[in-house]
Amino acid sequence: MPTPISGGCFCGAVRYTVTGEPSLAAHCHCRDCQKAHGGGHASGFLAPKESVNVTGEVKFFDSKGVAATQSAADFARRAARPL
């Protein structure tokens, strides 16, 4: 995956840039991710924390997943849309 990687929320209130090389990219097919993203899966990647820059107000919450495991989500606070 070429770096830098940049993106953000649908409304534009939150933006991110990743300058480090991702260590993992994956699709999650759990029911929580399907509901949160309105599709059959959610895509994501892991990168070193020090290589991630986020601007805007992000709301973070933990929830108990369908499989009784801990899951977390980041949301743009203004529009409550997943990042």
C-alpha positions in Angstrom: 0.0 0.0 0.0 1.6 3.3 -1.0 2.0 6.0 1.7 1.0 8.6 2.6 -2.6 7.5 3.0 -5.2 10.1 3.6 -9.0 10.2 4.1 -11.7 11.2 6.5 -15.4 11.2 7.3 -18.2 11.8 4.8 -19.0 15.4 6.1 -15.3 16.4 6.1 -15.2 17.4 9.8 -12.4 14.8 10.5 -9.4 14.1 8.3 -6.5 11.8 8.7 -3.1 11.2 7.1 -0.9 8.1 7.7 2.7 8.3 6.7 3.9 4.9 8.0 3.6 1.7 6.2 0.5 -0.3 7.3 1.3 -3.6 9.1 -2.0 -5.2 8.4 -5.0 -4.6 6.1 -8.2 -6.7 6.5 -11.9 -7.0 6.0 -14.2 -7.8 9.0 -17.4 -9.6 8.4 -18.8 -9.6 11.9 -22.4 -8.4 12.4 -21.4 -5.2 14.2 -19.2 -4.1 11.3 -21.9 -5.0 8.8 -24.4 -2.8 10.6 -22.0 0.1 11.2 -21.0 0.2 7.5 -24.2 -0.8 5.8 -22.6 -3.7 3.9 -21.2 -7.1 4.0 -17.9 -6.1 5.7 -15.8 -3.2 7.0 -12.3 -2.6 5.7 -9.5 -1.3 7.8 -5.7 -1.3 8.4 -3.2 -1.0 11.2 -0.3 1.5 11.1 2.2 2.7 13.7 0.5 5.3 16.0 3.2 7.8 15.6 2.6 7.9 11.8 -1.1 8.8 12.1 -2.2 12.4 12.2 -6.0 13.2 12.8 -7.6 16.6 12.7 -11.2 17.3 13.8 -13.2 16.1 16.8 -13.5 12.3 17.0 -15.9 10.5 19.3 -14.8 7.1 20.5 -16.8 4.3 22.2 -16.5 0.7 23.3 -19.3 -1.8 22.9 -19.8 -5.5 23.5 -19.7 -7.2 20.1 -22.2 -9.9 18.9 -19.5 -12.6 19.6 -19.2 -11.2 23.2 -15.8 -9.7 22.4 -14.8 -6.1 23.0 -15.1 -3.9 19.9 -14.4 -0.2 19.4 -15.4 2.4 16.9 -14.2 5.9 15.9 -16.9 8.3 14.7 -16.8 11.9 13.4 -18.6 13.6 16.3 -20.5 16.1 14.1 -22.3 13.6 11.8 -21.9 10.4 13.8 -20.4 8.7 10.7 -17.8 5.9 10.9 -14.2 6.7 10.0 
